């Protein structure tokens, strides 16, 4: 039955006098075939929710996003603080003057004025730097009942010194100083007593990209002794300190059911599954021909992109293998990212998929599913709305 349908489809393709009606334009002069998803039954797409992302320890994302299309998405993080040096020798009867959690931010999404509060909570559970975590291993509700120890915050607008300074309740610093020299002699001992912090924020449409490796990023306790001599005890936020980004979104079923547009959102938002069907038709069309180049193109839908939605500067195209894993295309692995493409240029994302198309058509081990996604979705807050007209251009030559 399927074979008869394909034969009928091929006959229709060859006999149709208006190729654009079915989405196939054969142009012998330029030896080019163009296939469009909105007018053919060869390409289809489905928006899917990205449930989890592998953790990225190089940046801590903080803030909230909300708009008409993607609804709300929240970025929080968990972090340990580590002693900057071992075998500390502190005097007795120390008094805390102030406690500061400080970060440099390397960039931000949205408007810095839209941050309304920053909360810090002391956690009571162990986390480990040598464990692989995912963005949904923890949730905001896991920590929301713990007391907020942040008293105030300041976000610098200075591009030369972009910092976020959070004033922590002095009791936290006093608890640490009172642990004594034995416990403060090593991070292993210290982490048994002080697990770390959960940091969250309320914002209208802003995400901060906090850099734990930056020079100014640290946790500091300012104190004095009984002779009023002042000193500082600083802790590291980088290196072996465990850091876990936590992303939580409000699922929009309209996106999942939308057949008019493709939605890509970072921070465990959305990705898109691209499916090829009726591959026999393509094989017939390309029989006796050499595929010189195949380019798959996606266009930003500017009619839906508002000022609150900043598109990705780069997207990625990967494939679904026979075991259900999302893996890189051969084009990307062999040719490299510059040749493979995916950068946003002139409102378009273009991908060279020549090797993939050949493998798809002639290797039965290949599935017919691709994924359009953000390869760096765990380190940015960008969102893209893409036109439903996905285009595949095939340049060929006769054997």
C-alpha positions as CSV (number, residue, x, y, z in Angstrom):
1,X,0.0,0.0,0.0
2,X,2.8,2.4,0.9
3,X,4.7,1.5,-2.3
4,X,1.6,2.3,-4.4
5,X,1.3,5.6,-2.6
6,X,4.9,6.5,-3.3
7,X,4.5,5.6,-7.0
8,X,1.4,7.8,-7.2
9,X,3.3,10.7,-5.4
10,X,6.2,10.4,-7.9
11,X,3.9,10.5,-10.9
12,X,2.2,13.6,-9.4
13,X,5.5,15.3,-8.9
14,X,6.7,14.6,-12.4
15,X,3.4,15.6,-14.1
16,X,2.5,18.7,-12.0
17,X,2.7,21.9,-14.1
18,X,3.2,24.2,-11.1
19,X,6.1,22.8,-9.0
20,X,5.7,25.4,-6.3
21,X,2.3,24.0,-5.4
22,X,3.9,20.8,-4.0
23,X,7.1,22.6,-2.8
24,X,9.5,21.0,-5.2
25,X,11.3,23.2,-7.7
26,X,13.6,21.4,-10.1
27,X,15.8,23.9,-11.9
28,X,17.9,22.2,-14.6
29,X,19.8,25.3,-15.5
30,X,21.2,25.7,-12.0
31,X,21.0,22.0,-11.2
32,X,19.1,22.8,-8.0
33,X,16.2,21.2,-6.1
34,X,14.4,23.3,-3.4
35,X,12.2,21.6,-0.9
36,X,10.0,23.7,1.4
37,X,8.2,22.4,4.5
38,X,5.1,24.6,4.1
39,X,4.2,23.2,0.7
40,X,5.5,19.7,0.6
41,X,5.0,16.5,2.6
42,X,8.7,15.7,2.8
43,X,9.7,17.9,5.8
44,X,7.7,18.3,9.0
45,X,8.5,19.7,12.4
46,X,7.4,19.4,16.0
47,X,8.3,21.7,18.9
48,X,9.4,19.8,22.0
49,X,10.0,20.7,25.6
50,X,13.7,20.5,26.7
51,X,13.3,18.8,30.1
52,X,16.9,18.9,31.2
53,X,20.4,20.1,30.3
54,X,23.7,18.9,31.5
55,X,25.2,21.3,34.0
56,X,27.6,24.1,32.9
57,X,30.0,25.1,35.7
58,X,31.6,28.0,33.9
59,X,28.6,30.4,34.4
60,X,25.9,30.8,36.9
61,X,22.6,32.1,35.5
62,X,20.4,34.2,37.7
63,X,17.0,35.9,37.0
64,X,13.6,35.4,35.4
65,X,12.1,35.8,31.9
66,X,8.5,36.2,31.0
67,X,6.8,37.1,27.7
68,X,3.6,36.4,25.8
69,X,4.9,33.4,23.8
70,X,7.4,31.6,26.0
71,X,5.8,32.5,29.3
72,X,8.0,32.3,32.4
73,X,11.4,30.7,32.8
74,X,13.5,31.0,36.0
75,X,17.3,30.6,36.5
76,X,18.7,29.9,39.9
77,X,21.9,28.2,41.1
78,X,23.5,26.3,43.9
79,X,27.1,26.9,44.8
80,X,29.6,25.8,47.4
81,X,32.1,28.2,48.9
82,X,35.7,26.9,49.4
83,X,38.5,28.0,51.6
84,X,41.1,30.0,49.7
85,X,43.9,28.4,51.8
86,X,44.3,25.4,54.1
87,X,45.4,25.2,57.8
88,X,44.0,28.6,58.7
89,X,44.9,30.0,62.1
90,X,42.3,32.4,63.4
91,X,42.3,34.2,66.7
92,X,39.5,33.7,69.2
93,X,36.7,36.1,70.0
94,X,36.3,37.4,66.5
95,X,33.3,39.6,65.6
96,X,31.8,39.9,62.1
97,X,31.5,43.3,60.6
98,X,29.9,42.4,57.3
99,X,29.5,39.4,54.9
100,X,29.5,39.9,51.1
101,X,28.8,37.5,48.2
102,X,30.3,39.1,45.2
103,X,30.2,38.2,41.5
104,X,31.5,39.7,38.3
105,X,28.9,39.2,35.5
106,X,30.2,38.6,32.0
107,X,27.0,39.6,30.3
108,X,23.2,39.8,30.8
109,X,20.0,39.3,28.9
110,X,17.3,42.0,29.2
111,X,17.4,45.1,31.4
112,X,19.4,45.4,34.6
113,X,16.7,47.7,36.0
114,X,14.2,44.8,35.9
115,X,15.8,42.9,38.8
116,X,13.6,43.4,41.9
117,X,15.2,41.1,44.5
118,X,18.0,38.6,45.1
119,X,17.6,35.8,47.6
120,X,20.3,33.6,49.2
121,X,19.6,30.5,51.2
122,X,22.0,28.3,53.2
123,X,21.5,24.7,52.0
124,X,21.6,21.6,54.1
125,X,22.3,18.9,51.6
126,X,25.6,17.8,50.1
127,X,26.6,18.5,46.5
128,X,29.7,17.3,44.8
129,X,32.1,18.8,42.3
130,X,32.8,15.4,40.7
131,X,29.2,14.5,40.0
132,X,27.4,15.3,36.7
133,X,24.2,17.2,37.4
134,X,21.3,18.2,35.2
135,X,19.3,21.4,35.3
136,X,16.2,19.6,36.7
137,X,18.0,17.7,39.5
138,X,16.9,20.4,41.9
139,X,14.0,22.9,41.9
140,X,13.3,26.2,43.5
141,X,10.8,24.5,45.8
142,X,13.5,22.4,47.3
143,X,14.9,25.5,49.0
144,X,12.1,28.1,49.1
145,X,11.2,27.3,52.7
146,X,14.7,28.0,53.9
147,X,15.3,31.4,55.4
148,X,16.6,34.1,53.1
149,X,20.0,35.4,54.4
150,X,20.4,38.1,51.8
151,X,19.8,41.6,53.3
152,X,20.5,43.8,50.3
153,X,22.1,43.8,46.9
154,X,23.7,46.1,44.3
155,X,24.1,45.6,40.6
156,X,26.7,47.8,38.9
157,X,25.9,49.2,35.5
158,X,29.6,49.9,34.9
159,X,30.8,48.0,31.9
160,X,34.4,48.3,33.2
161,X,33.4,46.8,36.6
162,X,30.2,44.7,36.1
163,X,29.5,43.3,39.6
164,X,26.7,42.0,41.7
165,X,27.2,42.6,45.4
166,X,24.9,40.8,47.8
167,X,25.0,41.6,51.5
168,X,24.6,38.5,53.6
169,X,23.3,38.4,57.2
170,X,26.2,38.7,59.6
171,X,25.1,35.6,61.5
172,X,26.2,33.4,58.5
173,X,29.7,34.8,58.8
174,X,29.7,34.4,62.6
175,X,28.7,30.7,62.2
176,X,31.7,30.2,59.9
177,X,34.2,31.9,62.2
178,X,32.9,30.1,65.2
179,X,33.7,26.7,63.5
180,X,37.2,27.2,64.7
181,X,40.6,26.4,63.3
182,X,40.2,22.6,63.3
183,X,37.2,22.6,61.0
184,X,38.6,25.5,58.9
185,X,41.8,23.6,58.3
186,X,40.5,21.9,55.1
187,X,37.6,22.1,52.7
188,X,36.7,18.5,53.4
189,X,36.1,19.4,57.0
190,X,34.5,22.7,56.2
191,X,32.0,21.3,53.7
192,X,30.8,18.8,56.3
193,X,29.5,21.8,58.3
194,X,28.7,24.4,55.6
195,X,27.1,22.9,52.4
196,X,26.7,26.0,50.3
197,X,24.1,28.5,49.1
198,X,21.0,28.5,46.8
199,X,20.8,31.8,45.0
200,X,17.6,33.0,43.2
201,X,16.2,36.3,42.0
202,X,13.0,38.0,40.9
203,X,13.1,39.9,37.7
204,X,10.7,41.0,35.0
205,X,12.8,39.9,32.0
206,X,16.4,39.7,33.0
207,X,19.1,37.0,33.3
208,X,22.6,37.7,34.7
209,X,25.5,35.6,33.5
210,X,27.6,35.4,36.7
211,X,31.3,34.4,36.3
212,X,32.6,32.5,39.3
213,X,36.1,32.5,37.8
214,X,36.4,36.3,37.6
215,X,38.9,38.2,39.7
216,X,36.2,39.9,41.9
217,X,34.0,36.8,42.4
218,X,34.3,35.6,46.0
219,X,32.6,35.2,49.3
220,X,34.1,37.4,52.0
221,X,33.7,37.8,55.8
222,X,35.0,41.1,57.2
223,X,35.7,40.9,60.9
224,X,37.6,42.4,63.8
225,X,39.3,41.0,66.9
226,X,39.0,42.1,70.5
227,X,41.7,44.7,69.8
228,X,39.6,46.1,66.9
229,X,42.2,44.9,64.3
230,X,40.3,44.3,61.1
231,X,40.8,41.4,58.7
232,X,39.1,39.5,55.9
233,X,38.4,35.8,55.3
234,X,37.7,35.1,51.7
235,X,36.3,32.0,50.0
236,X,36.5,30.8,46.4
237,X,33.5,30.4,44.1
238,X,35.5,28.9,41.2
239,X,37.9,25.9,40.9
240,X,36.6,22.8,42.7
241,X,33.5,24.4,44.2
242,X,30.5,22.5,43.0
243,X,28.1,24.8,41.1
244,X,24.7,23.7,39.7
245,X,22.4,25.8,37.5
246,X,18.6,25.2,38.1
247,X,16.2,26.1,35.3
248,X,12.4,25.9,35.7
249,X,9.9,27.0,33.0
250,X,6.1,27.3,32.8
251,X,5.2,25.0,29.9
252,X,3.2,26.5,27.1
253,X,1.1,23.9,25.4
254,X,0.4,26.3,22.6
255,X,4.1,26.0,21.6
256,X,4.0,22.2,21.7
257,X,0.9,22.2,19.4
258,X,2.0,25.0,17.1
259,X,2.5,24.0,13.5
260,X,3.0,27.5,12.3
261,X,6.3,28.3,13.9
262,X,9.4,26.8,15.4
263,X,10.3,27.9,19.0
264,X,13.8,27.6,20.4
265,X,14.5,28.6,24.0
266,X,17.6,28.1,26.1
267,X,17.6,27.3,29.8
268,X,15.7,24.0,29.4
269,X,13.1,25.7,27.2
270,X,12.2,24.3,23.8
271,X,13.9,22.6,20.8
272,X,12.4,21.4,17.5
273,X,12.3,18.0,15.9
274,X,12.7,18.1,12.1
275,X,11.5,14.9,10.3
276,X,11.9,13.8,6.7
277,X,9.2,11.6,5.2
278,X,8.8,9.8,1.9
279,X,12.5,9.4,1.4
280,X,11.9,7.1,-1.6
281,X,10.8,10.2,-3.4
282,X,14.0,12.0,-2.8
283,X,16.0,8.9,-3.7
284,X,14.2,8.7,-7.1
285,X,14.8,12.4,-7.8
286,X,18.5,12.1,-7.0
287,X,19.1,8.8,-8.8
288,X,22.0,9.1,-11.1
289,X,23.1,12.4,-9.6
290,X,25.9,13.5,-7.2
291,X,24.9,15.7,-4.3
292,X,27.4,18.6,-4.4
293,X,25.9,20.6,-1.6
294,X,22.8,20.5,0.6
295,X,21.9,23.5,2.7
296,X,19.0,23.6,5.2
297,X,17.7,27.1,6.1
298,X,15.6,28.6,8.8
299,X,14.3,32.2,8.9
300,X,13.5,34.3,12.0
301,X,9.9,35.3,12.1
302,X,10.3,39.1,12.8
303,X,6.5,39.5,13.0
304,X,6.6,37.7,16.4
305,X,10.0,38.8,17.7
306,X,9.4,41.5,20.3
307,X,11.9,43.7,22.1
308,X,11.7,41.3,25.0
309,X,12.9,38.4,22.9
310,X,16.5,38.3,21.8
311,X,17.3,35.6,19.1
312,X,20.2,33.2,19.3
313,X,23.3,34.4,17.5
314,X,24.0,30.7,16.8
315,X,21.9,27.6,16.6
316,X,22.8,23.9,16.1
317,X,21.5,21.1,14.0
318,X,21.9,17.5,15.3
319,X,20.4,14.1,14.5
320,X,18.6,11.5,16.4
321,X,20.4,8.2,16.2
322,X,18.9,4.7,16.3
323,X,19.3,4.5,20.1
324,X,17.4,7.7,20.7
325,X,20.5,9.9,21.4
326,X,20.9,13.3,19.9
327,X,24.3,13.4,18.2
328,X,26.3,15.8,16.0
329,X,26.1,15.5,12.2
330,X,29.1,14.2,10.3
331,X,29.2,17.6,8.5
332,X,29.8,19.3,11.8
333,X,32.3,16.8,13.2
334,X,34.5,16.6,10.0
335,X,34.1,20.1,8.5
336,X,33.9,22.1,11.7
337,X,31.5,24.7,12.9
338,X,32.6,27.5,10.5
339,X,31.7,25.4,7.4
340,X,28.7,23.7,9.0
341,X,27.1,27.1,9.8
342,X,24.2,28.0,12.1
343,X,25.2,31.6,12.8
344,X,22.4,34.1,12.5
345,X,23.1,36.2,9.3
346,X,20.5,38.3,7.6
347,X,17.7,36.8,9.8
348,X,18.7,33.3,8.6
349,X,20.3,30.2,10.1
350,X,21.9,28.2,7.3
351,X,23.4,24.7,7.8
352,X,25.5,22.7,5.3
353,X,24.1,19.1,5.6
354,X,25.6,17.5,2.5
355,X,27.1,14.5,4.2
356,X,24.0,14.0,6.3
357,X,21.7,14.0,3.3
358,X,23.8,11.5,1.5
359,X,23.9,9.3,4.6
360,X,20.2,9.7,5.2
361,X,19.3,8.5,1.7
362,X,21.8,5.7,1.4
363,X,22.5,4.4,4.9
364,X,19.6,2.5,6.4
365,X,21.1,2.9,9.9
366,X,20.3,6.6,9.8
367,X,17.0,7.8,11.3
368,X,15.0,10.5,9.5
369,X,15.0,12.9,12.5
370,X,17.0,16.1,13.1
371,X,16.9,18.5,16.0
372,X,17.2,22.2,15.8
373,X,18.4,23.5,19.2
374,X,20.8,25.7,21.1
375,X,24.1,23.8,21.7
376,X,24.9,26.3,24.5
377,X,21.5,26.3,26.1
378,X,22.9,25.9,29.6
379,X,24.8,29.2,29.4
380,X,22.5,31.8,27.9
381,X,18.9,33.0,28.0
382,X,18.2,33.6,24.3
383,X,14.9,32.7,22.5
384,X,14.1,32.5,18.8
385,X,10.8,32.2,16.9
386,X,11.4,30.8,13.4
387,X,9.2,30.9,10.3
388,X,7.4,27.6,9.5
389,X,9.0,27.6,6.0
390,X,12.0,25.3,6.5
391,X,13.9,25.1,3.2
392,X,16.3,22.5,1.9
393,X,18.4,23.4,-1.2
394,X,20.2,20.6,-3.0
395,X,22.8,21.4,-5.6
396,X,23.6,18.4,-7.8
397,X,25.3,17.3,-10.9
398,X,24.6,14.4,-13.2
399,X,26.9,11.4,-13.3
